[in-house]
Amino acid sequence: MSFKEAIQQGIPSQLPPPKPYDANVNHAPKRKAILNDYEKELALRNALRYFDPEHHATLLPEFREELETYGRIYMYRLRPDYKMYARPVDEYPGNSLQGRSIMLMIQNNLDPAVAQHPHELITYGGNGGVFQNWAQYLLTMQYLSQMTDDQTLVMYSGHPLGLFPSHENAPRVVVTNGMMIPNYSKPDDWERFNALGVTQYGQMTAGSYMYIGPQGIVHGTTITVLNGFRKIGKAPKGGLFVTSGLGGMSGAQPKAGNIAGCVTVCAEVNAKATHTRHSQGWVDEVIDDLTVLSDRVKKALAAEETVSIAYAGNIVDVWERFDQEGIHVDLGSDQTSLHNPWAGGYYPVGLSFEEANTMMANDPAEFKNHVQASLKRHAAAINKHTAKGTYFFDYGNAFLLEASRAGADILDTEDPAREFIYPSYVQDIMGPMCFDYGFGPFRWVCASGDPADLAKTDALALGVLERLMQEAPEEIKQQMADNIQWIKGAQENKLVVGSQARILYADSQGRIAIAEAFNEAIEKGVLGPVILGRDHHDVSGTDSPYRETSNIYDGSRFTADMAIHNVIGDSFRGATWVSIHNGGGVGWGEVINGGFGMVLDGSKEAQTRLRQMLFWDVNNGIARRGWARNEEALFAIKAEMAREPKLRVTLPNQVDDSLF
């Protein structure tokens, strides 16, 4: 059977043989047993409804074993035999270029070179799922191959509800993930309802088919590290950045440190994750001995090297040892998946990786005790360094939130606007320096799969940025310069993992101008189709009080109107697909975030859609941030109103402090 035929058949009428469990693949940890006997039966009934009744007797014991062994029903038997990666768009079957483009993006999210736990359909973050099981994948791909440009596929947390009649200007796919009734959005609710097979945690770009490997976070981390050093008034050269995590997102940190030009130490307890990043060239050296590590760091700092070092062990040990050795840390952070602290997102000090995995599944209460004790010790070690001048920031992974819940000494008792003694990186860096000005993670994928097309888009984007830089106001020239430097070095830094993708930070003016340049090149036949998107971690896409909207101080940071309006507005302004998720980055129940994808085909219709949608997609957030009295956002939205006469937003009146 050919690849196209395999896609078109969907769930096979004859069951394929069972597939052996591949121990060479990085697998998701066993999820804790949370279902009662009635719920276990319900989970099995829910799984079996994808199949003809003639197969139920065969599949029932198999699915029961998966549920007992792994805590979920993944339907490993249905995992495709073909290789999983983003093929050129013309290799996919289908009636719609838009539908074929979405298939490309889905397969990229599940590519073993990209995905964290590919056989469990987890892209990153420990639990960020594209689908809940392989039946959903097969059925979704079949629907996309059947889709026409006057239909819309509706996705309920990985489940393809079906193709519905719509029209050519409607989104081809509408995705929701984890959209729970608010009172059912606690961590154990995710465990229960995900085990039942009725919802999933889509993270941000996992369940919205827009993950481009660690390149996306490399750029954001590079910008963060550069601006972090600027904040402390020190050049990266000869500086030390200490952090942890080498997973799907956090694995970008050492690469970003190298691009910024500092010494980076990144701890990771999962040997497979460390090996992956080292083999990909995203981290230079691996050291598993603290004495050797300390000596190597001292040498690197003295020589002002640019080098990234993975410590194969626990980050708490690193912070404590560097304090004892008197090693000065300039920047410190953490990017373990603390949005998922009880199920593999954070590994406590004092337990091996294997011991922790066993305990979290078999004794979750005791594992939670270990995690919270570790977080208190972790924070205490950081406090010793910050007392000596280290600048530490929360990297949006809920470190401060979970450490505070564990009882760590990190609460700010003096500033009522800030809960913690350390800032979120959005509060101090990305918010006022980027998001408030409208700069965020704009990205694109060359649907041809041709590296030559990616090089052409790099050149087009560079030309646009250099032109805009000449007329840019002083307030945003630094952002423009950083991105010009980034795109110039994109090829030599070998950032592509999976699809032929690129990312840079741009405001609405830059995004529209770059997209127009692409569409014009496609129309002329110089370039194949291009898929536009962004991270949800952006100006308008996400309401997250401890990350994306943590620098909103008018009391509205716990509201989610912006993210909901963003996805609704993108839908009727021309997005090819849209998504809205509960959870992502900082945790289930802690954030609402949305994203989009847009296919450029060189047509006039695409030109109209990109102008309408990209303008709204950014300025919705700037307007909200301006209303919150953020000075940089007020500057940006006033500039946009001067450029676009149809834009009129409500501006705040300032209140004299002396009145209070």
N, C-alpha and C positions, 0 to 999 in steps of 0.2 A: 504494500500500500504506500502511495506517495505521501509526501508531507501535506499537500493540499487536500488529498482525499481523507487523511487522518483528521484534519481540522474540520472538514465538512461533515464527517460522520457523527461528531459529538460524542455522547455516551454510547459505546458500542452495544449492539444488540446481543452479541455473544461476548461473555466476559473474558478478558485477557487472563492469562495465568497469574497467580500471586507473584509479587516481586519481593525478593529478599531485602532485608534491611541492610542498607549500605553503611557500614561503620566508618568509611573513609570520608563521609560527608558530615559537615558540621550540623548537628541536629538540635532542635529545640529541647530544652529540659522537660522532663515529665511534669505535667501540670498537676496541682494537688487535687486529691479526690474530694469533691465537694457535693456531688449529686447523691440524693437518697435513692432508694430502690425504684420508686415510681419514676423519678427523673431520669434514671439510667435507661429504663424502658422507653421513656419518651424520646430520649436522645437517639436511641436505636431506630425507633419508628421514623423519626425525622430524617435520619440518614437513608433509610431504605426507600423512602418515597421517591427518590431519584431513579429507581430501578424498576423494571418489569417484575411483577410478582413471581415469575418463574425463577428469578435469581435470589429471592429473599432467603430461602433456606440455606443457600451456599454462603451468602454474605453475612447473615446474622452472626454466626459464631466468630467470624473474622473481625467484624466491626466491634463486637463485644470485647474481643481480646485487645484491639487497639485502644478502646476506651479505658480498659483496666490497666493496660501497660503504659500508655502515654498520657492519659487524661483527656484525650480528644480522639475524634474519628477523622482521620486524614484521608482514608480510602487509598492507601499506598498502591493497591493493585491497579488503579486507574492512571497512575503516573505515566505520561507518554513515553514511548520508546525513542522518539526522535530527540535530537539534541535541542536543548532549550537555550535560545539566544535571540537577539533582535536581528532578524533577517532583513534584507532590502525589501521595501514595501511591495514591490512588484511580485515577490515570491509568495505573497499571501493570497488565498482565494477570496473572492468577494465582488460585490457589485458597487461598492462605495470606497473611494480613496480614503475617506474619513474613517470608515470602519476598519479598513486594512491598517491604517496608521495606528489605531488604538490596539490592534492585535500586536503590532510591533512593540508598542510600549509595554503591554502586559508581559510579553515574553522577555523583554529586557529586565523587568522587575524580578523575574524568576530565574534569570541566568545565574548558574552557580558561581560565576565570577563576580556577580553583583549582589546576589541575595545572601543573607546571613544564614538562614535555615531553609534552603531551597526545597527540600522534600516535604517540609511542613508548610510551604507557601508563605514563608515569613521573609520579608525583604530586609528589615533592619529593626533595631530597638528591642529585640527579644521577642516581641509579640506583634509587630507591625505586619498584618496579613494582607495579601492581595485577594485571596479567597480563603474560605474555611476548609475546603476539601477539594479533591481533584475532580469530582463530578461537576462542581460549580465551574471550574476552569474549562472543562471540555464543553459544557453546555454554552458558556459565554462565548467561547471562540466560534462555536457553530453559529450562534445567533449573529455574531459580527460578520461572518462570511455570507450570511443570508441577507443582511441589512441593505436597504436602499436608502437614498437620501431624503426620503419622506417618512422615515421611521425613527423612533427613539427607543433605545434599550434601557430598561429601568433596572438598576442594581440595588438590592436590599442587603447591605453588609455582606457582600460576596455572592449572594444568591441572585441569579438573573431572573427577575420576575417575568420578563418577557419583552418582546418587541411590540411597540404600540404605534399606531398611525400618528404622524405629526406633520411636519413640513420641512422644507429644505433649510430654512433659517433657524430651526430649532436645534438644540444640542442633539448629537447622535446618541450620546449616553449621558444619563444622570445617575450619579453615584451617591449613596449615603452609607456611612459606616458608624455603627455604634450609637445611633441617635436614640438614646434611652429617655423614658420618662424620668425627669430629674431625680426623683426619690429612689431610683433604681440604677444609680450610676456610681456606686462605690466599687472598690477593687474586687470584692468577692462577687459582686453582681456580674462583673465581666467574666470571672471564672465560671460562674454558674451558667449564664446565658450563652457564653461561647461554647461551653461543653455540651449544651443542649443543641447547638448548631443553628441558633437563631440570630446571632449578632457577632460582630468581630471588631477588633481594634485595628483600624486602618492606618495607625500612625498618621503621618501627613501625606507624603508622596508614595507610600507603599500601596495603600488601598485606593489611590487615585491615579495610578499608572504613570507617574511622572518622576520616578526616582531615576537618577542618572549615575548611580554609583557614588563613591565618595567625592568625586569632583565637585559636586554642588556644595558640600560642606567644607571642602578644602578652601574654596574661594571665600566663603563667609568667615571661616576661621582665620585665614590670612589677613582679611580686613580687620578682624577683631584683634589679632595679635599686634599688627602694625599700629592700630589706634590705641591699644593698651600701652605699648611702649611710649607712644606720643603723650599719653595721659600722665605718665610718670616722668616725662622729660628726658628719656634715655633712648639712644639708638639700639636697635635689636642686636647689632654686632657686639659680642662680648656679654650679652645678657642671657639669663636662664629662665626658661618657661617649664614649669612642672605641672603635670596633669595625669589623667588616667583614662583608660579605655581605648581599645583598638578594634572595635566592632564596626558595624556597617556605617555608622555616622562618625563615631569617635575616632575611627582609624585614620581620618583625615588630618588629625592634629599634628603628627610629626612631619607630614608633607608640608603643611602650612607653615610650621616653624622653620623648615628649610627655606621655603620661598621668602619668608620674612627676614631670615638671616641670623637667627639666634641658635642657642643650644637648647634642645628640647628633650626632656625626659618624660616618657609616657609609660605608666605601669599597666600591665594586663595579666590577668590570672589564667585566661583561656589560651592554652598553648597553640591550638589550631588557629585562633584569631591572630596571634602573634606571628605564626608562620606565614599566614596568608599575606599580611601587610609587609612582612620582610621580603617574601618572594616577589611581591608586586613592586618592590622598590619604594614603598611609601614610608619605610623606616630604615635607617642606615645600619644600625647595629642592634644586637640582642645580647643582653647581659642578665645573668640569673644570680649574681652574687653581689650583696650590698657593698662589700668592701671594694670589689672591683669597680662597681658602678661609681662610688664616691671618688675613687682615684681618677677614673676616666673623665668625670665631669670637671674636676679641678683642673685637669690637663687641658680640656677643651676650652674652659673659660679663660685660662691663662693665655692660650694661643688665639683666642677670639675666633674659634672655629664655627662654621655653620654645620651642625651635625644633629641628627635625631637618634635617640637611644631608647629602645624598648626595654623596660625592666620586666622580666618574667617573674612576676610576683605581685604582692599586694601594695597598693599605693600608700596605705597607712604606714607601712614599714619604711617607705622612702621618705615621707615627710619627717618621721621621727629620727631616722638616721642622718638626714641632711641637717637637722637641728643640732644633733650631737657633734657632727663634723664641722659645724660652723659654715656650711655652704650657703651663700646668700641666694635666695630665689627672688628674681625680679617680678615675674608674673606667675600666678598660680590659679588653677581652676580644677575642674573635674567634669568628665563627660561619661561616667558610667550611667546606665539606664535606670536612674532612681525613680523614674515614673513607674517602674515595675520592680519595686524593691524586694518583694517577697517571692518572686518567681524567676530569678536568674538575672535581674537587672543590676544587682549589687552583690558582690561577694565579700563577706566579712573577714577581717583579719583574724588569723588564728586557725582557720579551717582551710584545708586544701580545696582545690576546685572540685574534685570528686566527692569529698566529704560534704561540701556545701550542697551539691546537686542531690545527694542522697537525703540529706536532712530536710531540704525544702519540700521534697515530695512526701517523705514519711513522717516527719515531725515538724509541720509548718509553724507551730507555736514556738518551739524552741529555736527554729531558724530565725524567726522574727526577733527573738531576744538577742541572738548573736548579731544580727544586722544593726539593731539599735545601739547595742553596746559598741560596735565598731564605728558607727557614725559619731558617737560622742567622743571616742578616742581620735577619730579622724579630724573632727573639728578642733579638738584641743591641740593637736599637733600643728594645724594650720594657724591657730591663734598665736602660737609661739613664734612662728615665722612673720606674721603680720606685725607683731610687736617690734620686730627688727626691720620693718620697712617693706615687706612683701606686699604687692598689690594683688589681692585675691578677688576673683569675681565668680559668681554662680553662672555656669554656662547653660542655663535654661533646662537643666536636666532634673530639676527638683531637689538638688542636693541640700540647699538651705531649708527648704520646706520639710523634707523628711528628717534632716538633722534636728530641726526645731521640735518636730513631733517626737523625736527620740529623747529630747531633753538636753541637747547640746547647748553650750554657752555661746549662742550666736544672735540672740534677740537684741534689737535696738530699743533701749528704754528712753532715749532722749528725743529722737525725731519721729513724731507721730505719722509722718508721711511714709516712713520706711520701717518695715517690720524687722529687718535683719541688719546686723552690723556690716555685712558685706553686700555690695550691690549685685543685682543681676547685670549681666553684660549688656542687656538692652537698656537698663536704666542709665548707665554711665557711658556706654560706647555706641551701640548700634541704634538706639532710639534717637538721641539728640543729634548724632553725627550722620545717620543714614535715613532711618524710617521717616522721621519727621520732615525731611526734605524730599521724601518720595523715592529714595533710592532703596532698591531691594533686589532679590535674586531672580532676575530675568534669565530664562534659559531656552535653548532650542536644540532640536535633534534633526539631523539630516536623514530623511526617510530613505534615501538611496543606499545608505550604509557605506558610502564611498568617502574615504578620508580626504580625497581631493575636494569634495563638496564642503567638508568641514573647514578646510583651509580657505576656501573661497568666502565662506561666511565670516571667518575670523577677519579676513581682509576688509570685507564690507563693513563689519561692525567697527573695526579700528578707524576706518575712514570717517564714519559717522561721528564717532566720539571725538576725534581730533577736530572735526569741523565745529561741533557744538562747544568744544572746550574754548575756542577762540572768542565766543560770545558769552560764555558762562559768567555769572556773577561770582564775586570772590567767595561768597558763602559756600559754594559747591565745587570750587575748583579742585580742592584736595580729593574729593570723591571721584571726580572725573579723571584726575591724574593717576589715582590708584588703579582704576579700571583700564586705562590705556596701558599702563605698565603690565597689568595682569594679562590682557589679551595679547600683548606683544610676546609674552613668555609662555603662552598657553601651549604652543606646539612643543617647545623644547622641554617643558616640564612633564610631558607625557601623561596628561591628566585623564585620557579616555580609558574607561573601564566599561565594557559593554557597548552600548549604542554610540554612534558618532555624535556626541553631544558637547555643548559648551554652555557656560554660565558666566554672567557678569552682573554687577550691580548697576542699574540704570533707573532714572526717573521716568515719568510717563512720556516726556518729550523724547528722551533717548530710546525708550522701548518702541515707540511708534515709528521713529525715524529708521531704526535698525530693521524693524519688520517690513516697512515700506521698501527699503533697499533689497531685502530678500525677495519680496513678492515681485518686484520689478525684474530681478535677475531670473526668477523662475519663469516669468512671462516671456523673457527673451530666449529661454532655453539654455541659459548659462548654468543653471542650478536646478537640481531636482527638488521635489516638494520638501518643505520644512515644517516641523511640528514645534509650535511655540508653547511655552508653559512657564511655570515659576515654582519655587518652593512655596508651601503654604506660609512658611515663616517669612512674612512680608509685611508691607505697609498696611494693607487692608484685609488680608485674608484670614487673620487669626485674632481672636479675642482670648488672651491668656494672661491672667493677672500676675503670674510669676515669671513671665518671659516677654512675649511680643508687646503686650500692653502694660508692662510693669512701670513704664515712665509716664503713665496717665495718672494724674494726681487730683482729678476733680471728683473722685468717688465712683466713676463709671467703669473702672477696670474689671469689675466682676460681671459686667453685662456682656451680652454676645450679639447685640444688634448689628454691629459692623460686619461680622463674619457672615451672618445670615443675609443681610442686604447685599453683600459682595457677591455671593453665589447666585442670588436671584437676579441681580443686575447683569452679571456676566451671561446668564442664560438667555436673556432676551436681546442682548447686544451682539451675539454672534459666536459665542464659544462653541467649539466642536464637542467638548464634553466638560461637565462640571461635577464637583464633588463637595460634600460637606460632612465633616467628621466630628464625633465626640472623642476626645483623647488625641494625643499626639505630642511627643516631646516631653511634656511635663506630667502626663498621666491622664488616665481614664477619669472623667468627671471634673477635670481641672481646666479644660480648654475646649473651645469650639473653633474649628479651623476649616477653611475651604480652599479649593484650587480649581484650575481649569487646564484644558488643552485646546489648542487651535491649530488647524491644518492650513498652511498657506499653499495654494496651488497656482499662483500667478494670475488669478482671475480678478476682475473688477469687484466681484462680490466679496472676495477675500480682503481686498483693499478697504472696502467699506466696513467690514466686520472688525478688522484689526484697529482701525481708527476709533470706532465707537467703543469697543470693549476695553482696549488697553487704557484709554483715557479714564474710563470709569473705574477700572480695576485698581488703579493707584489713587485717584483723587477722592474716592469715597473715604479712604483711610486718612488722607491728609486733612480733609475737612473735619473729620471726627477729632483728630489730634489737635487741630487748630481750635476747635470749640473747647477742648480741655485746657486751653490757654498755653499750649506749648509754643514758645516763641519761634522756633525753627519752622514748625508747621504753618504758623500764621504767615511767615515770610513766603513759604512755598505756595500756599493756596491763593494768596494775593497775586503772586506772579502768574499762576494759572488763570485766574480770572482776567488778568490783563491780556493774556494770550487768547482766551476763548470767551467771546462776548455772551455766549449762551449759558455760561457757568455763573451762578449766583449762589453763594453759600452764606449761612448765618455765622457772623463773626461775634466773638464775645466782647463785652465791655469790661474794661479792667476796673477793679475795685481798689480804692485807696487803702493801703494797710493801716494808715493812722486812724481809720474809723473804728478799728477793733481794739 
